[in-house]
Amino acid sequence: MTGSAPMTPRVRILIPAVLFSLAFAAVAVFGSQILRDVQDLNAAHKDNLQWSLSQTDVEFLEFYTALVAAEGDGDGDLDTLRREFDIFYSRIRILNEAELYAPLRELPRLRTALGRVDGFLQAALPAIDASNAELRQNLPGLAEQAADIRPVVRDLSISALGHLVALTDARREQTGRTLVWLGLSVGGLIVALLALAGYLNHLNSQNVRRRAEVVEASRRMNVVMGTSLDGVIISDTTGCILEFNAAAEQIFAIPAQEVIGRDLADVIVPDHHKAAHAAGMARLRNGGARRVVGSGRVRLEAKRATGEVFPVELAIQSAETAQGEIFVAFLRDISAQVAAEEELVSARDLALAGEKAKTNFLATMSHEIRTPLNGLLGNLTLLQDTRLTARQRRYIGNMETSGKLLLSHINGVLDITKYDAGRLHLRPVVMNISDLVQDIIDNQSASAAANQSVLQWQWDGPAKNWIRADKDRLQDILMNLVGNAVKFTHNGRIRVTLACLGRENGLQIVVEDTGIGITPDQIRHVFEDFVTGDSSYARNVGGTGLGLALTKRFVTALGGHIDVESTPGQGSSFIVELPVEEAEPPQPARPIHARQVRGNPITGPRKVLLVEDNPINRDVAREMLRAAGHYVVEAHNGREAVDLARAGRFDLILMDISMPVMDGRSATRAIRALNGPASLTPIVALTANVMAEEQAAFLEDGMDGILTKPLSKEALLGLFSSGALPEQVEEICDQKEPAVSDEHLQSLKQALSPDGARVIVARFCKEIDELVGWLGQEEGEQRRDLPRIAAEAHKSAGSAATIGALCLRRQLIAIEEAAKSGSRADLAMAIDGLPAIWLATQSALKSAA
């Protein structure tokens, strides 16, 4: 339950004022009512009303007396009778018609009596107005009627007077009640006045206390400002300095009495900032944007009395006072802090420069080490294909094993360097984790069997086979953990267990072994660089001690963590928990057609341009390619490669990166810029540089793939397998114009019906297939029959236009024009580019169908 909000001073004053006003209004209302009642009671018409009613009975009696006297007297008495009748008649007329008597006429009793009296008068009126003789004759009847009406007249007078008396009594009672309420209101007014007086006294006490508090707060504020380590400067909207504390005096080296009343710009603002300061103050006065006021601490420059410009940290707030708005500035001299920051920045730059130098050094050393390794391992591969004795084959195998081990150590050092430099990039893909684990188990089973150990793996709970993660890093993690377990376990068991964690998208990998175990002291350092389980010269297993250090880095990079539990002599357990994305199994990929040259896929003997400046590496690659039946042309630098690509046709270009005269990247860009089939030839980089950023740059230059040195026969010859070489023809067609115009195909379908259009397209495909096969044959008679080539190309170009195969039509026109001009070089170039374009057209036609 929350308490009510406190009343504001205005509300506290308004409430008693409202109560006092209500009491005063009540007194005024009741007083005015009393005044009206008194005036009403004292009014003359009330007395006249009562007198008139009383006089009615008197005047009737006088009339009746005159009537009785007239019965026995002479003529003179008749005049008196008539006069008294007229007086009584007038009185009744007044009672019947005067507004004053209207309330009385509303009374039923009075209205009845008044009606009877009026009836009597109307009946007597003819007799009264008649002659004396007639009047005298009618006197007995009049006397009798008057005697009958007399009680009515008296009742009329008495009832009216009684009603008036009752009204007067009621008015007196009402006046008494009003007087009571008036007394109560006056009492309430007095109480309200007393309460208001007490409340005003309370407010006065509060004001006195608050004044004392304000004085005390002002004194404390002066103490705070005087002892503050930050400079405090108060100014008005014109920039006039109102306050200047002691810290500000020390910061700006000027006494406060010399700056109070002066313009702020003249005291602390450097000359080169005065224009901006003046514009800002003008903007504040005009109600514009407040860029610094209320924006927290900002860094600016200030000026001391000596003219020295120095950095300050500044915060400005505004406040409203009785004299108007003021600005309070809090300043701090940060010269020492800025100097320290500059030293830190300088140290950081030196550290970054050192890190960059280390990275560059490692990249250079990688290249320099991998280059001779490429020659060593490549020549060993070539030696294995020659006649060797058993001893020679064993020696070569040992050399190859040592070379591969050296390569793995180099890769480990480079991976650590990339991670520590923040250049380890993840490449998540959809993968089958079960297949990956099975491959690693298969890979390490032979080593485990050599140690008389059993290696197996399993899922604990439901399997999550398909995930999205970095396959290469996961493979490195598993290879290091499983390899270590196999290495340190003899006559035991190694088990890999995968499990889905309770939280969403979590994967746990546990590698358990029954090997030699790890001591508690070793566990504390097991994930450090160059730490091995046994560092003595007599250790049974080798290694650099980088495997677990790399594993730890890779797990961290993937957003997970790794723990180890071990008992010396009983075995170890490494537990890895990783966040992964669950994925759907990928759809079966559509078959990828290999790039075609002259209508034939790159699967048989091909013509390869080998660009390599190192003679040993060149010999190794050349012999591997020739051994596979391929024809190799060699270039010693990039410039030679560009010239050879311009002059001849190649199925594949293997391009070294670091070369004299022209490097491989420049040569690739130059070849891609050539106008001819060479611009479409697949180019694969041969490099010892394993940095991901550098390899990405190679692809941006136009290369289609990368082979990392040391070069292996399997990787090199794998380029020629189906789908291994990237296909870019469709992308090139799309950049110029679509391979097939959808508008043409739709028009064709509307004109011939969909079934008719499919027949035409099938006939067209057969026609182009025959043309491409005929033109793609080896040098022969058809290349010398230029008119026939021109005619066939012209016919097929027309068919391509009908179908909407715009890119193909353009190529066929180029063949036709080259054949008509007789330029066999241009013709060969145009024919060489036709199969790839036809492949792209076929793909587009299938998609449109």
N, C-alpha and C positions, 0 to 999 in steps of 0.2 A: 504494500500500500504506500503510495507516494503522498507526501505532504503538499499542501496548497502553496502556490507561488506567493511570495511576499508582495504586499501592496506597494505601488509606487507612491512617491510623495504627492503627486497630483491627485491620485485616487484618495489618499488619506485626507487631503484637504477638501475634496469634492463631497465626500460622504456627509460630514457635519454641516457643510453648507447647504446640501439638499434637505437634510432634516430640519435645519433652522428655517429654510424657506417654506417647507410644508407647514410647520407650526405657525409661522407668521401668516401664511395664507389662510389657515383655519381660523385664526383670530380675526382676520379681516372679514372673512365670510360670515362668521357668527355675529360679529359686531354690526355689520351692515344689516343683517336680519333683525337684530334687536332694534336698531334704529327705525327700520321700516314698521315693525310692530308698534313701537311707541307712537310713531307718527300716525299710524292708522288708528290707534286707540284714542289719540288726541284730536283726530280729524273732526271738523264742524258738521260734516254731512252725516255723521253717525248720530249726533245729537238731534239734527234736524229730522232725521228719519224717525227716531223715536217720538219726537214731538208731534210730527205729522200723523203718526199712527194713533197717538193718544188724542190728538185733536179731532180725529175722525169720529170717535165716540162722543166727544163734547159737542161737535157741530151737529151730529144727529140728534142729540138730546135737545139742543136749542131749536132745531127744526121741529122736532116732535112737540116741544113745549108751545111753539108758535102755532102748530096745527091744532093742538088741544084748545088753545086760547081763541083761535079763530072760529071754532065751532059755536061759541057763545057770544062773540063780540061783533063789532061793526066792521065797516069796510076798511078802516085803517089797519086793522090787524091782518088783513089779507096781504097787504104790501110787505108787512114784516115776515109773513109766512113765505111769500115768494123769495124774499131776500135770503132767508135762512135756507130754503131749498136750493137756491143757486149756489150758496156757499158749500153746502154738503155735496151737491152735484159736482162742483169743481174739485172738491177733495177726492171724490171717488174717481173722477177722470184722471187726476194726477196719479192715483194708485194704479190705475189700469194702463197708463201710457208712459209714465216717467221711467227712464232707464235706471234710476236709482232704486226703484222697487222691483226691478226685473227678477232678482233672486227670490223675493217673496212670492212673486206670482208663480214660481216653479213649485211652491209647496202645494200639495193637493188640497189640504184643508182650507188654506187661505184662498186658493184659486176658486174653490166651490163657493165659499162665503162671499168672495168678491163678486162672483157671477150672480148670486142671488140678489145682492144689494144693487148691482148694476141693473138687474132685471126690474127690481122695484122702481128704480129711478126712471127707467125708460117707460114703464107703465104709468107712472104718476106725471110724467112730463106733459102730456096733452091737457090733463086737468089743470095743472099749474099755469100753463100758458093760455088757458081759456079765460073767458070774461069772469068778472067777479061773481055774477049770478050763477054761472055754471060751476065755478070753483066752489061757491058756497054750497051749491047743491051736492057736489062730490066730496065735500069735507068728511062726512061720516065714513065713506068708503076709504078715503085716504088715511083717516085716523086708524081704521081697523087694520089696513095693510101695514101702516107704520108700526102699529103695535106688534104685528106678526114678525116684522123684519128687525125689530129692535134687538132681540137676543142674537140675531145673526151679526148685526153691526158690532155688538159688544164682543162676540166671539172672534170676529175679525180683528179687532183691535188687540184683544188679549192674546190671541194666538201669535200675531205678528210680533208683539212686544216680547212674548216668551221665546220665540225663535231668535230674536235679536239678542236677548239676554244669554241664551245658550251659545250663540256664536261668540259673544263677548267673553264668556267663560272659557270656551275652547281656545280663543286667541290668547287669553291670559295664561292658560296652561302651556300653550306652545311657546309663549314668550319666556315662561319659567324654564322650560327645557332648554331653550336656546341659551338662556343665561347660564344654565349648568354647563352646557357644552363650551360656552365662551370661557367659563372659569377653568374648565379642564384644558382648553387650548392655551389659555394664558399660562396655566401651570406648566404644560408641556413646553411652551415657549421659554419659560424661565429655566426649566430643566435643560432644554437644548442650549440656551445661552450659557448655563453653568458648565455643561459638557464641552461646549465649544471653547469656553475660557480655559477649562482644564487641558483640553487637547492643544490649544495654542501654547499653553505653558509647557506642555510636553515637547511640542515642536521646538520651542525656544531652547529647551534644555538640550535637545538633540543637536540643534544648530550650534550651540555653544560647544558641545562635545566634539562635533565634527570639525568645527573651526580649530579646536585644539589638536585634533588628529591631523588636519591638513597642515597645521603649523609644524607638528612633529614630523609628518611625512616629508614636508619641505626641508626640514632640518636634516632628516636622514638622507634625502635625495642629494642635498648639498654635500653631505659627508661622502656618499657613494661617488658622486661626480668628482669630488676632490681627491678621492683615494683610488679611483679607477685607473687600471693600467692602460685602457683604451682611451684615445682621445674622444671627447664628446663636444660637438659643436652644434649649437642651436641657432637657426636663422629663420627669418620670416620669408614670405613669398617674393620679396624683392631682393633677397640675398643678403640682407643686413644681418650681421652677427649679433645674436642676443646673449649667448652664453659661450664660454670658452674655458674648459676645465684645465686643471693642472697638468694632466697627461698631455693634453693638446699643446700646452705651453712648452713642455719638454720636446714633444715630437717636432713641432714647427719652430722651436727656438725663438719664441716671441712671447712677451707678457700679455696676459689677458686684457689689462687696462688699455693696451695699445691697439687692440683689435675690436673691442666691443663697439658696435655702431658702424664699423667699416663694412665694405662690400666683401663678401666671401671670395669672389674671383680675384680681388687684389691681394688677398692674404695667402691662400693656399693653392689656387689653381695655376698650373704651369701655363706659360704664355701660349704654347701650341694647342692647349685645350680650352682657352678662354672663349673662342667663338662657339664651340660646341656647348660649353657650359651656359653661355648666354642664351643660346637657342633652346636649351632644355628648360631653363627658368621661365622663358617666355611661354613655352608650351604648357608648363604647369599652371601659370597664371591664367591662361586662356582655356583651361579645362581639357587639355590634350592628353595624349597617352603618357603614362608614367613608367618610363623604361627602367629606372633605377629605384625609385621610391617603392618600398614594399617588396622588392625582388630578392631579398636576402643579401648575402655578402658577394660583392663583386671586387674585382681587382682593377685598380686605376693607378694613375700617377698623381703625385702631389708635389708641392714646392715648399721648401723651408724658407725662413726669412733670409738665409744666406744665398738663396737662389738655387740651391741644390734640388734636383728633381729625383724623387725616390718612389719606389712602389708602395702602395698602401692597400689594405683590405678594407672595404667600405661597405657599410649597411646604413640605409636611410629609411626612416619612418616618419609619417606625418601625424599631426594631432591638431584638434580644434581647441582653441582657447577663446576667452572673451574678446581678445584683441584680433582674432582671426586665426588662420591656419599657420602652423609653424612646422619646420622640418628639423628632425633630430638626426644628426649624422654620428655614427660610431666608427672611428678610424683606428687602424692598427698598422704600425710600421712593420712591414714584412721584408725588409731588405735582407736580413740574415736568412730568412726562410727561402727567399727567392735564390739567394746565392747557394744555399744547400741543395735546392731543387736542381739548379743548373749543374751542380757537381754530380747529383744522382743521374741526371739525364746524360751527362758526359760519360759517367761510368756505365750506364746502360748501353749507350751507343758503342762504347768500347767492347762491352760484353757481346752485344749483337754482332759487332764486326768480327769479334773472335769466333762466335758461333758460326757466322757465315763463312769465315775463313776455314773453320774446321769442316763444315759441310762441303765446301768447295774442295778442300784437300781430300776428303774421303771420296768425293765423286771422281776427282782426278786419279786418286790411287786406285779406285775401283776400275777405272778405265785402264790404267797402266798395268794393274795386276791381271785383269781379265784378258787383256790382249795376249800376253805370253801364255796364259792358261788356255786360251782358245787354240793357240798353236800347239801346245803340249797335248791337250786332250784330243784335238782333231787329228794330229799325226798318230796318236795312239790308236784312234779308231781306224785310221787308214792301215796301220800296221796289222791290225787284227784281221784285215781282209787279205793279207799276203800269206805265203807259206811260212809257217813258224814251227819251231820245235816245241815240245811240251814245256821245256824250261823257259824258252822265250815267251810263250804265251802266258806263263805264270808271272814272269817279271812284268810283262806289259799290263796284266790285270792288276798287279800290285801298284804299278805306277798310276793306272787309271783310278784306282780306289783312293790313293793319296791325293791325286789332283781333285777329285770330287769332294774329298773331305776338306781340303783347303778352300774350295769354292764355297762349301757350306759355312765355314768359319767366316769368310769374307761377307757372305750374305747376312749372317747373324750380327756382325758389327755394324753393317750398314742399316739394318732394320732398327737397331737400338738408336743409332744416330738420327734416323728419320723420326722416330717417336719423340726423342728428347727435343728435337728441333721443331716439333709440331707439324711435321710434314708427312705423317703417316696417314694416308687417306683410305677410308673404308669404301668398299664397293659391294653393297648388299645385292644379292641375287636370290631368285627362288631356287631352292636346292632341296635335295632329299638327304636329311641328316643320317638316316639309317644306311643309305648307300655309301656315304662318306666314311662312316665308322667301319663298315664292312671292308671298304678298300684299305683302310689303315690296318685293320686286323690282318687282312691277307698279306699286306706288305711286311708286317712285323712277325708273321707266324714262323717264317724260316729262322729268324734270329732267336725267337722264343724256343723253338724246337732244338736249336743248337745248345741252348742252356738247360735242356730237359725240363722246360716249363710249359704250362698249358695257358694259352691266350684265348679268351672268349669275351663275348659282349652280350647284353640283353637290355630290354626295356623293363623298367619297374613301373607297372601300371599301364594305362592306355598309351599307345604310341602317338607321337606327333611327328610324322615323317616329313611332311613338307613345311618348310619354314623359309622366311626371308632373312638372310644374314650374309655376312662377308665369308664366303666359302674358303677363300685362301687363308684368312686369319684363323678360322675354326680348324682348318686342316693343320696349320702350324701348331696350334695349341694341342690338339690331339696327338700329333706326331711327337712332340716334345715329351708329353706326359707318358704316352704309351712306350716310346723309345727308352725313356729313363727307367720305367718299370721293368721292361725286358732286360735292360742292361744290368740292373742291380738285383735281378731275381734268378736264382739257380735252383733247379729241382723244386719249383714251386708253381704258383698260379697267379695269373694276372687277369683281372676282370674289369671290363668297362661297363658301367651301368648308366643308362639314360632315364630320366624321369621328368614328367611335367610337374612343375611346382603348383602349389595351391593358388597362388595369385595368377592373374591373367598374363599370358604370353611369357611365362618363365620356363627356362630349361635348365636342368641340373645334370652335370656330367661328373661321375665319380670314377676315378681310376684307382683300383686297389691292387696291391701286390703283397706277396708274402716274402719279400726280399730282406735285405740287410737292415732296413729301417734307417731312421734319422734320429740323432741325439737331440735333446732339447736345446743345446747350445747351437747346433747346426740349423734347427728349425728357425731360429731368430734371424738367420742370415741366408736362408735357402733361396730367396728370391732376389738376392743382390747379384751384381755383375761379377763375373769371374770367380764365383764361389762353387767349389766342387765338394762332393761328399768326402773325398779322400784327396788331400793335396800333397801327399808324400810322393817321393820318387818311386815307391814300391807299389803304387796303386794298381789295381787290376784293370780298371776301365779308364778310357781317355775322355777328353772333352775340354772345352774352354770354360765351362761354367756359365755359359750364356743362355742355355736352353730355358731354364726356369725364369731367368730375368726377362727374356723375350716373352715367355708365356704370360707372366704377370703384366707386362706392358700391353700385350694384345688383349687380354681379358679386360683390363681397365679401359682400353680404347673402345671396346665393344659395349661398355656400360655395365660390366658385371664385376664380380670379385671372386677371388680364389683363396681357399684355405687348405691347410695340410694338417693331418693327424698321423702320428707315427709312434711306434714303439721299437726301439733298437732290437734287432734280432727277430722281430715278428712281422714286420712289414710296414707299409705306408699307405695312406689314402689321401688323394688330392681331390678336393671338391670344388667344382667350378659351377657358378650360377650366373646365367646370362639372360638378359631380356631379349627375346626374339619375337618376330612377327609370324603368326601362323599364316600359311599361304595355301592357296588351292593348287592342286597339281596342274602344271602347265598343259595347255592343249597341244596335241601332236602338231609339230611344226610342218608346214608345207615343204615339199622338196625344194631345195635350193639348187638351181642350175649353176654349174661352173661357168666361168667366163669362156666365151667361144672366140676362136680366132679362125677365120676362113671356114666357118661352119663346123669345126671340130672342137670338142671339149678338151680342157687342159688335163689330160690324163696320160697321154703318151709322151714320147720324146719331145721336148720343147727347147726353144731358143732362149737362153738366159743371158742377161747382161750383168756381170759381176763387177761391182765398183768397190775396190778395196786398195788402200795404199800400202798396207802391210803385206810383204811378199809371202810370209809364212801363212797368214790367215787366208790370203788369196789362193795359195796352193791347196790348203785344206779344203776350202769350199769348192774349188774347181774339181778336185779329185772325187769329192763326194757326189757332185752333180754328174760328172762324167761316168762314174761307176753306176749311176742310176739310168744312164743312157741319154742324158740331156746334152745339148750343144751349148758351150759356154764361150761368150765373148768377154774379154777382160778390159777394164778401164782402171787407170791408176789414180784418178782424181775426178772430181765432179765435172770439170770442164770437158774432159774426154767423154764422160758419160753423156753429157748433153749433145755433143757432136755426134756420137754414135746413135743416140736415140733419134736425132733429126734425120740421119742418113738411112737408117734401116728400121726393121720391125723386130720387136722382141715380145715374147710371151710373158716374161717376168723380169723385173729389175731388182737385184739385191744391192742395197745402197748402204755403204759405210757412212758414218756421221762425221767423224773427225778426220779430215783429209787436207792436204795442201792444195794450193791454187784455188779450189772451190770446194767448200764442205758439202756434205750430203743434203742438208736442209736447203741450201741455196740451189743445188742441182735439181732437187725434187721440184722446187717452185718453177725453175726454168723449164723443166720437161713438161710440167702440167700446162705451161703457157704455150707450148708448141701447137701449131695448127696441123693436126694429123693424128694418126692412130696412137702415137706415142703418148699423147695426153691422157689416153684411157688405159695405158698399160699398168698393171698392178706393180706397185713399188713397195718393197718390204725393207725396213731398216735393219741393218746389222750394227749393234751397238753394245758397248760394255757399260753404258750408263743405265743404272737401274732406278734412278730417281723418277717418281711418278710424274712430277711436273714437267721434266724434260721429255719423257715419253709422250705425254699429252701434246706437247708442242710439236713433236714430230708428226703426229696425226693431223694437227691443224695445218701443217705445211703441205699436206696432200698425200702423205704416205698411207698405205692401206693396212699395214701391220708391222710388228716389231719382233725380231729375233734377238734374244739377249746372248751375248758371248759369255762363256765359251759355247761355241756352236756345236750342236749335236746333230748326227745324221738323221735321227728320227724327226726332230723339229724341222730340219731343212727340207727333207723329202715330204714331210706332211703338208707343205704348202701346195703340193700338186695333187692332193687327194680331192675328191669331189666336194665342192662347197668351201674349200679351205681359203681360196682367194676371194676377197670381198668384191661384190658386184656393185658398181656405181653408175652403170649406163643409164638406168632408169632415172636416177637423180639428175644426170646431165640433160636428158631429154626433157625432164620436167622444167628445168631452168629456162629452156628456150621456148618450147611449146609442148603441149601434152602429146604423149605417144599416140593416143587415139582420141579423136574429137567425139565427145559424147553426143554433141548436136548432130553430127553426120550419121552416127549409128541410130539415133532416135528417128531421124527423118527416113532412113532406110527401112526401119521396122514399120513405120507408118505407111510407107509406099508399098512394101512387099508383104507385110504381115511378119510377125516374129519368126515363124517357121521359115518363110522365104528368105528372111535376112540371114538366118543361121546357115542355110544352104549356100548363100553367096559368100559368107565369111569362110566357110569350110573350103569352098573352091579357091578362094583367095589365098588361104593359108597353104594349100597344096601347091599353088602356083609359085609362091614366094619360096617355099621350102626347096622346090626344084631349082629355082634360080640361084638361091644361096649355095646349094650343093654344087651346081655347075660352076659358078664363079669361084667357089672355094677349093676347087681341085688344084693340084700342083701345076707348075708352069707347063703349058701345052698349047695346043692349037687354038683353044678358045681365047687365050690372051692375045693371040695375033689377029683374031677375027673381030676387029674393032667395030665394023658396021653391025655385025650381029649383036654384039654386046650392047651397042647403043639402042638397037631396035628392041631387044628384050627388056632393057632397063626402062625405055620409054613406055612400053606396054604395061609393065608392072607398076610404073609410077602412076599411070591412069587408074589402074585398079586400086592402088593405095589411096588416091584422092577420093574415089567413090566410097571406100570404106571409112575414110576419115583418119587414116594412118599418116599424120602430117610429118612426123619426124622421119619415118621410113621413106615417104615420098621425096622429101628433100634430099636424102642420101642417094636414092635412085636417080634423081635428076643430076646430082653431082657425077655419078658414074656415067650417065648418058653424055653429059657435056665433056667429060674427060676423054671418053671414047671418040667423040666427034672431033675433038681438038687434036687427037693423036698423042697426047702426053701420057706415056705409059707410066711415068712416076706418079702423076696425079691419079691415074686410073687405079694403080696398085693401092695407093693410100685410101681411095674411096671404097674400093672393094674390101680392104682389110677392116674398115669400120662398119660394114654392113651386117655381119652376123650378130654383133652385140646389140645393135639397134633393133634387128628383127626379134631378138630374144625379148627385149623390153616391150615391143609391140605385141608379141604373142601373150605376154603376161597381162597387158592391159586389155586385150580382147577377151581373155578368159575371165577377168574381173567384171567386164561389162556384160558378159553373157549371164 
